């Protein structure tokens, strides 16, 4: 979000994401206490992740844990997302789960994911074909054109 400021003071530009958005009642999170946004327990999970750009998914598709991108890029980002592919079910977690096993919140997050995937509640609603899945992981990113950011506050 502060790309221009970072560049002007010759500091590294941060990833620029703003938070996460999720449903705390989502069965995926039944063993991982959370709110609909980030809190302290998300820090090692988010810090050790590389959210996946899901711009090529249908407009109404939402990942289970969505990373809110900055307003300059405005990508649809998924930290955890799922699909039904053919007769199978796929869950993708973009956090390095091995890297965070030294933290209690990392272990609990991993446990919650595994419990969810082994339950009958792991039933992705959105179907994609094998071809669509391959395109999602190898296709070009559809970017949203942004005409710039305008300050609309009162001066």
Rosetta constraint file for C-alpha pairs under 8 A:
AtomPair CA 1 CA 16 HARMONIC 4.91 0.50
AtomPair CA 1 CA 17 HARMONIC 7.31 0.50
AtomPair CA 1 CA 70 HARMONIC 5.32 0.50
AtomPair CA 1 CA 71 HARMONIC 6.83 0.50
AtomPair CA 1 CA 72 HARMONIC 7.00 0.50
AtomPair CA 2 CA 6 HARMONIC 6.15 0.50
AtomPair CA 2 CA 13 HARMONIC 7.57 0.50
AtomPair CA 2 CA 14 HARMONIC 7.84 0.50
AtomPair CA 2 CA 16 HARMONIC 7.15 0.50
AtomPair CA 3 CA 7 HARMONIC 6.09 0.50
AtomPair CA 3 CA 13 HARMONIC 5.61 0.50
AtomPair CA 3 CA 14 HARMONIC 7.39 0.50
AtomPair CA 3 CA 16 HARMONIC 7.74 0.50
AtomPair CA 4 CA 8 HARMONIC 6.04 0.50
AtomPair CA 5 CA 9 HARMONIC 6.35 0.50
AtomPair CA 6 CA 10 HARMONIC 5.96 0.50
AtomPair CA 6 CA 11 HARMONIC 4.90 0.50
AtomPair CA 6 CA 12 HARMONIC 6.24 0.50
AtomPair CA 6 CA 13 HARMONIC 5.55 0.50
AtomPair CA 7 CA 11 HARMONIC 5.99 0.50
AtomPair CA 7 CA 12 HARMONIC 7.20 0.50
AtomPair CA 7 CA 13 HARMONIC 6.84 0.50
AtomPair CA 16 CA 69 HARMONIC 6.85 0.50
AtomPair CA 16 CA 70 HARMONIC 5.61 0.50
AtomPair CA 17 CA 67 HARMONIC 6.96 0.50
AtomPair CA 17 CA 68 HARMONIC 5.81 0.50
AtomPair CA 17 CA 69 HARMONIC 4.45 0.50
AtomPair CA 17 CA 70 HARMONIC 5.19 0.50
AtomPair CA 18 CA 67 HARMONIC 7.44 0.50
AtomPair CA 18 CA 68 HARMONIC 5.38 0.50
AtomPair CA 18 CA 69 HARMONIC 5.95 0.50
AtomPair CA 18 CA 70 HARMONIC 6.18 0.50
AtomPair CA 19 CA 37 HARMONIC 6.53 0.50
AtomPair CA 19 CA 38 HARMONIC 5.94 0.50
AtomPair CA 19 CA 67 HARMONIC 5.90 0.50
AtomPair CA 19 CA 68 HARMONIC 5.33 0.50
AtomPair CA 19 CA 69 HARMONIC 7.79 0.50
AtomPair CA 20 CA 36 HARMONIC 7.54 0.50
AtomPair CA 20 CA 37 HARMONIC 5.21 0.50
AtomPair CA 20 CA 38 HARMONIC 5.70 0.50
AtomPair CA 20 CA 65 HARMONIC 6.62 0.50
AtomPair CA 20 CA 66 HARMONIC 5.41 0.50
AtomPair CA 20 CA 67 HARMONIC 4.32 0.50
AtomPair CA 20 CA 68 HARMONIC 5.47 0.50
AtomPair CA 21 CA 36 HARMONIC 5.49 0.50
AtomPair CA 21 CA 37 HARMONIC 5.18 0.50
AtomPair CA 21 CA 38 HARMONIC 7.68 0.50
AtomPair CA 21 CA 65 HARMONIC 6.01 0.50
AtomPair CA 21 CA 66 HARMONIC 5.14 0.50
AtomPair CA 21 CA 67 HARMONIC 6.36 0.50
AtomPair CA 21 CA 68 HARMONIC 6.91 0.50
AtomPair CA 22 CA 26 HARMONIC 7.83 0.50
AtomPair CA 22 CA 35 HARMONIC 7.70 0.50
AtomPair CA 22 CA 36 HARMONIC 4.76 0.50
AtomPair CA 22 CA 37 HARMONIC 6.53 0.50
AtomPair CA 22 CA 64 HARMONIC 6.17 0.50
AtomPair CA 22 CA 65 HARMONIC 4.93 0.50
AtomPair CA 22 CA 66 HARMONIC 6.36 0.50
AtomPair CA 23 CA 35 HARMONIC 7.43 0.50
AtomPair CA 23 CA 36 HARMONIC 5.31 0.50
AtomPair CA 23 CA 64 HARMONIC 7.56 0.50
AtomPair CA 23 CA 65 HARMONIC 7.91 0.50
AtomPair CA 24 CA 29 HARMONIC 6.28 0.50
AtomPair CA 24 CA 30 HARMONIC 7.65 0.50
AtomPair CA 24 CA 33 HARMONIC 7.52 0.50
AtomPair CA 24 CA 34 HARMONIC 5.76 0.50
AtomPair CA 24 CA 35 HARMONIC 5.38 0.50
AtomPair CA 24 CA 36 HARMONIC 5.57 0.50
AtomPair CA 25 CA 29 HARMONIC 6.89 0.50
AtomPair CA 25 CA 30 HARMONIC 6.79 0.50
AtomPair CA 26 CA 30 HARMONIC 6.74 0.50
AtomPair CA 26 CA 64 HARMONIC 7.68 0.50
AtomPair CA 27 CA 116 HARMONIC 6.45 0.50
AtomPair CA 27 CA 121 HARMONIC 6.68 0.50
AtomPair CA 27 CA 122 HARMONIC 7.97 0.50
AtomPair CA 28 CA 64 HARMONIC 7.87 0.50
AtomPair CA 28 CA 112 HARMONIC 6.39 0.50
AtomPair CA 28 CA 113 HARMONIC 5.92 0.50
AtomPair CA 28 CA 115 HARMONIC 7.95 0.50
AtomPair CA 28 CA 116 HARMONIC 5.13 0.50
AtomPair CA 28 CA 117 HARMONIC 7.91 0.50
AtomPair CA 28 CA 122 HARMONIC 7.95 0.50
AtomPair CA 29 CA 33 HARMONIC 6.82 0.50
AtomPair CA 29 CA 34 HARMONIC 7.47 0.50
AtomPair CA 29 CA 109 HARMONIC 7.93 0.50
AtomPair CA 29 CA 112 HARMONIC 6.15 0.50
AtomPair CA 29 CA 113 HARMONIC 7.46 0.50
AtomPair CA 29 CA 116 HARMONIC 7.92 0.50
AtomPair CA 30 CA 112 HARMONIC 6.81 0.50
AtomPair CA 31 CA 108 HARMONIC 7.22 0.50
AtomPair CA 31 CA 109 HARMONIC 7.61 0.50
AtomPair CA 31 CA 111 HARMONIC 7.46 0.50
AtomPair CA 31 CA 112 HARMONIC 4.85 0.50
AtomPair CA 32 CA 108 HARMONIC 6.23 0.50
AtomPair CA 32 CA 109 HARMONIC 5.78 0.50
AtomPair CA 32 CA 112 HARMONIC 5.92 0.50
AtomPair CA 34 CA 38 HARMONIC 7.68 0.50
AtomPair CA 34 CA 39 HARMONIC 7.38 0.50
AtomPair CA 34 CA 41 HARMONIC 7.90 0.50
AtomPair CA 35 CA 39 HARMONIC 7.50 0.50
AtomPair CA 38 CA 42 HARMONIC 5.75 0.50
AtomPair CA 38 CA 43 HARMONIC 7.76 0.50
AtomPair CA 39 CA 43 HARMONIC 7.25 0.50
AtomPair CA 41 CA 45 HARMONIC 7.80 0.50
AtomPair CA 41 CA 105 HARMONIC 5.69 0.50
AtomPair CA 42 CA 46 HARMONIC 5.94 0.50
AtomPair CA 42 CA 105 HARMONIC 7.64 0.50
AtomPair CA 43 CA 47 HARMONIC 5.84 0.50
AtomPair CA 44 CA 48 HARMONIC 6.03 0.50
AtomPair CA 44 CA 100 HARMONIC 6.41 0.50
AtomPair CA 44 CA 103 HARMONIC 7.79 0.50
AtomPair CA 44 CA 105 HARMONIC 7.93 0.50
AtomPair CA 44 CA 106 HARMONIC 6.98 0.50
AtomPair CA 45 CA 49 HARMONIC 6.50 0.50
AtomPair CA 45 CA 95 HARMONIC 6.00 0.50
AtomPair CA 45 CA 96 HARMONIC 7.58 0.50
AtomPair CA 45 CA 97 HARMONIC 7.65 0.50
AtomPair CA 45 CA 100 HARMONIC 6.86 0.50
AtomPair CA 45 CA 106 HARMONIC 6.50 0.50
AtomPair CA 46 CA 95 HARMONIC 6.76 0.50
AtomPair CA 48 CA 95 HARMONIC 5.62 0.50
AtomPair CA 48 CA 96 HARMONIC 5.61 0.50
AtomPair CA 48 CA 99 HARMONIC 7.15 0.50
AtomPair CA 48 CA 100 HARMONIC 7.49 0.50
AtomPair CA 49 CA 79 HARMONIC 7.48 0.50
AtomPair CA 49 CA 94 HARMONIC 5.53 0.50
AtomPair CA 49 CA 95 HARMONIC 3.92 0.50
AtomPair CA 49 CA 96 HARMONIC 5.88 0.50
AtomPair CA 50 CA 79 HARMONIC 7.50 0.50
AtomPair CA 50 CA 94 HARMONIC 5.73 0.50
AtomPair CA 50 CA 95 HARMONIC 6.54 0.50
AtomPair CA 51 CA 67 HARMONIC 6.94 0.50
AtomPair CA 51 CA 77 HARMONIC 5.65 0.50
AtomPair CA 51 CA 78 HARMONIC 5.33 0.50
AtomPair CA 51 CA 79 HARMONIC 4.91 0.50
AtomPair CA 51 CA 94 HARMONIC 5.65 0.50
AtomPair CA 51 CA 95 HARMONIC 7.72 0.50
AtomPair CA 52 CA 77 HARMONIC 5.39 0.50
AtomPair CA 52 CA 78 HARMONIC 5.10 0.50
AtomPair CA 52 CA 79 HARMONIC 6.56 0.50
AtomPair CA 52 CA 94 HARMONIC 6.80 0.50
AtomPair CA 53 CA 75 HARMONIC 6.32 0.50
AtomPair CA 53 CA 76 HARMONIC 5.84 0.50
AtomPair CA 53 CA 77 HARMONIC 4.74 0.50
AtomPair CA 53 CA 78 HARMONIC 6.52 0.50
AtomPair CA 53 CA 141 HARMONIC 7.44 0.50
AtomPair CA 54 CA 75 HARMONIC 7.35 0.50
AtomPair CA 54 CA 76 HARMONIC 5.23 0.50
AtomPair CA 54 CA 77 HARMONIC 5.65 0.50
AtomPair CA 54 CA 78 HARMONIC 6.56 0.50
AtomPair CA 54 CA 136 HARMONIC 7.64 0.50
AtomPair CA 55 CA 75 HARMONIC 6.22 0.50
AtomPair CA 55 CA 76 HARMONIC 5.33 0.50
AtomPair CA 55 CA 77 HARMONIC 7.69 0.50
AtomPair CA 55 CA 141 HARMONIC 6.65 0.50
AtomPair CA 55 CA 142 HARMONIC 5.88 0.50
AtomPair CA 55 CA 143 HARMONIC 7.20 0.50
AtomPair CA 56 CA 136 HARMONIC 6.63 0.50
AtomPair CA 56 CA 141 HARMONIC 6.84 0.50
AtomPair CA 56 CA 142 HARMONIC 6.23 0.50
AtomPair CA 57 CA 61 HARMONIC 6.34 0.50
AtomPair CA 57 CA 136 HARMONIC 7.77 0.50
AtomPair CA 61 CA 126 HARMONIC 7.55 0.50
AtomPair CA 62 CA 66 HARMONIC 7.16 0.50
AtomPair CA 62 CA 81 HARMONIC 7.83 0.50
AtomPair CA 63 CA 77 HARMONIC 7.84 0.50
AtomPair CA 63 CA 78 HARMONIC 5.42 0.50
AtomPair CA 63 CA 79 HARMONIC 7.42 0.50
AtomPair CA 63 CA 80 HARMONIC 6.10 0.50
AtomPair CA 63 CA 81 HARMONIC 4.44 0.50
AtomPair CA 63 CA 82 HARMONIC 6.97 0.50
AtomPair CA 64 CA 78 HARMONIC 7.59 0.50
AtomPair CA 64 CA 79 HARMONIC 7.76 0.50
AtomPair CA 64 CA 80 HARMONIC 5.51 0.50
AtomPair CA 64 CA 81 HARMONIC 5.22 0.50
AtomPair CA 64 CA 82 HARMONIC 7.34 0.50
AtomPair CA 65 CA 78 HARMONIC 6.15 0.50
AtomPair CA 65 CA 79 HARMONIC 5.38 0.50
AtomPair CA 65 CA 80 HARMONIC 5.04 0.50
AtomPair CA 65 CA 81 HARMONIC 6.83 0.50
AtomPair CA 66 CA 76 HARMONIC 7.55 0.50
AtomPair CA 66 CA 77 HARMONIC 5.71 0.50
AtomPair CA 66 CA 78 HARMONIC 4.70 0.50
AtomPair CA 66 CA 79 HARMONIC 5.75 0.50
AtomPair CA 66 CA 80 HARMONIC 7.12 0.50
AtomPair CA 67 CA 76 HARMONIC 7.59 0.50
AtomPair CA 67 CA 77 HARMONIC 5.16 0.50
AtomPair CA 67 CA 78 HARMONIC 5.85 0.50
AtomPair CA 67 CA 79 HARMONIC 6.23 0.50
AtomPair CA 68 CA 74 HARMONIC 7.85 0.50
AtomPair CA 68 CA 76 HARMONIC 7.46 0.50
AtomPair CA 68 CA 77 HARMONIC 6.77 0.50
AtomPair CA 69 CA 73 HARMONIC 6.77 0.50
AtomPair CA 69 CA 74 HARMONIC 5.23 0.50
AtomPair CA 69 CA 75 HARMONIC 5.92 0.50
AtomPair CA 69 CA 76 HARMONIC 7.18 0.50
AtomPair CA 69 CA 77 HARMONIC 6.89 0.50
AtomPair CA 70 CA 74 HARMONIC 5.66 0.50
AtomPair CA 71 CA 149 HARMONIC 7.92 0.50
AtomPair CA 72 CA 146 HARMONIC 7.05 0.50
AtomPair CA 72 CA 148 HARMONIC 7.38 0.50
AtomPair CA 72 CA 149 HARMONIC 7.39 0.50
AtomPair CA 73 CA 143 HARMONIC 7.87 0.50
AtomPair CA 73 CA 144 HARMONIC 7.37 0.50
AtomPair CA 73 CA 146 HARMONIC 7.75 0.50
AtomPair CA 74 CA 144 HARMONIC 7.22 0.50
AtomPair CA 75 CA 143 HARMONIC 7.24 0.50
AtomPair CA 75 CA 144 HARMONIC 7.52 0.50
AtomPair CA 78 CA 94 HARMONIC 7.60 0.50
AtomPair CA 79 CA 92 HARMONIC 7.93 0.50
AtomPair CA 79 CA 93 HARMONIC 5.88 0.50
AtomPair CA 79 CA 94 HARMONIC 5.13 0.50
AtomPair CA 79 CA 95 HARMONIC 6.85 0.50
AtomPair CA 80 CA 91 HARMONIC 7.13 0.50
AtomPair CA 80 CA 92 HARMONIC 5.54 0.50
AtomPair CA 80 CA 93 HARMONIC 4.50 0.50
AtomPair CA 80 CA 94 HARMONIC 6.31 0.50
AtomPair CA 81 CA 91 HARMONIC 5.81 0.50
AtomPair CA 81 CA 92 HARMONIC 5.42 0.50
AtomPair CA 81 CA 93 HARMONIC 6.84 0.50
AtomPair CA 82 CA 89 HARMONIC 7.44 0.50
AtomPair CA 82 CA 90 HARMONIC 5.41 0.50
AtomPair CA 82 CA 91 HARMONIC 4.29 0.50
AtomPair CA 82 CA 92 HARMONIC 6.15 0.50
AtomPair CA 82 CA 124 HARMONIC 5.96 0.50
AtomPair CA 82 CA 126 HARMONIC 7.76 0.50
AtomPair CA 83 CA 89 HARMONIC 6.02 0.50
AtomPair CA 83 CA 90 HARMONIC 5.29 0.50
AtomPair CA 83 CA 91 HARMONIC 6.69 0.50
AtomPair CA 83 CA 124 HARMONIC 5.26 0.50
AtomPair CA 83 CA 125 HARMONIC 6.98 0.50
AtomPair CA 83 CA 126 HARMONIC 5.38 0.50
AtomPair CA 83 CA 127 HARMONIC 5.73 0.50
AtomPair CA 83 CA 128 HARMONIC 6.61 0.50
AtomPair CA 84 CA 88 HARMONIC 5.84 0.50
AtomPair CA 84 CA 89 HARMONIC 4.53 0.50
AtomPair CA 84 CA 90 HARMONIC 6.14 0.50
AtomPair CA 84 CA 123 HARMONIC 7.69 0.50
AtomPair CA 84 CA 124 HARMONIC 5.47 0.50
AtomPair CA 84 CA 125 HARMONIC 6.92 0.50
AtomPair CA 84 CA 126 HARMONIC 6.02 0.50
AtomPair CA 84 CA 127 HARMONIC 4.58 0.50
AtomPair CA 84 CA 128 HARMONIC 6.26 0.50
AtomPair CA 85 CA 89 HARMONIC 5.89 0.50
AtomPair CA 85 CA 90 HARMONIC 6.97 0.50
AtomPair CA 85 CA 127 HARMONIC 5.90 0.50
AtomPair CA 85 CA 128 HARMONIC 5.38 0.50
AtomPair CA 85 CA 129 HARMONIC 5.65 0.50
AtomPair CA 85 CA 130 HARMONIC 6.30 0.50
AtomPair CA 85 CA 133 HARMONIC 7.85 0.50
AtomPair CA 86 CA 127 HARMONIC 7.66 0.50
AtomPair CA 86 CA 128 HARMONIC 7.52 0.50
AtomPair CA 86 CA 129 HARMONIC 6.41 0.50
AtomPair CA 86 CA 130 HARMONIC 7.19 0.50
AtomPair CA 89 CA 123 HARMONIC 7.27 0.50
AtomPair CA 89 CA 124 HARMONIC 6.78 0.50
AtomPair CA 90 CA 124 HARMONIC 7.96 0.50
AtomPair CA 91 CA 117 HARMONIC 7.95 0.50
AtomPair CA 96 CA 100 HARMONIC 6.93 0.50
AtomPair CA 97 CA 101 HARMONIC 6.60 0.50
AtomPair CA 97 CA 106 HARMONIC 6.98 0.50
AtomPair CA 97 CA 110 HARMONIC 6.62 0.50
AtomPair CA 100 CA 106 HARMONIC 4.89 0.50
AtomPair CA 100 CA 107 HARMONIC 7.11 0.50
AtomPair CA 101 CA 106 HARMONIC 5.26 0.50
AtomPair CA 101 CA 107 HARMONIC 5.11 0.50
AtomPair CA 102 CA 106 HARMONIC 7.13 0.50
AtomPair CA 102 CA 107 HARMONIC 7.41 0.50
AtomPair CA 103 CA 107 HARMONIC 6.36 0.50
AtomPair CA 104 CA 108 HARMONIC 6.14 0.50
AtomPair CA 105 CA 109 HARMONIC 5.99 0.50
AtomPair CA 106 CA 110 HARMONIC 6.23 0.50
AtomPair CA 107 CA 111 HARMONIC 6.11 0.50
AtomPair CA 108 CA 112 HARMONIC 6.07 0.50
AtomPair CA 109 CA 113 HARMONIC 6.32 0.50
AtomPair CA 110 CA 114 HARMONIC 6.30 0.50
AtomPair CA 111 CA 115 HARMONIC 6.11 0.50
AtomPair CA 112 CA 116 HARMONIC 6.08 0.50
AtomPair CA 113 CA 117 HARMONIC 6.18 0.50
AtomPair CA 114 CA 118 HARMONIC 6.22 0.50
AtomPair CA 115 CA 119 HARMONIC 6.21 0.50
AtomPair CA 116 CA 120 HARMONIC 7.98 0.50
AtomPair CA 116 CA 121 HARMONIC 6.69 0.50
AtomPair CA 116 CA 122 HARMONIC 5.96 0.50
AtomPair CA 117 CA 121 HARMONIC 7.74 0.50
AtomPair CA 117 CA 122 HARMONIC 5.33 0.50
AtomPair CA 118 CA 122 HARMONIC 7.18 0.50
AtomPair CA 128 CA 132 HARMONIC 5.91 0.50
AtomPair CA 128 CA 133 HARMONIC 6.49 0.50
AtomPair CA 129 CA 133 HARMONIC 6.20 0.50
AtomPair CA 130 CA 134 HARMONIC 6.20 0.50
AtomPair CA 131 CA 135 HARMONIC 6.18 0.50
AtomPair CA 132 CA 136 HARMONIC 6.04 0.50
AtomPair CA 133 CA 137 HARMONIC 6.43 0.50
AtomPair CA 134 CA 138 HARMONIC 6.07 0.50
AtomPair CA 134 CA 139 HARMONIC 7.81 0.50
AtomPair CA 135 CA 139 HARMONIC 4.80 0.50
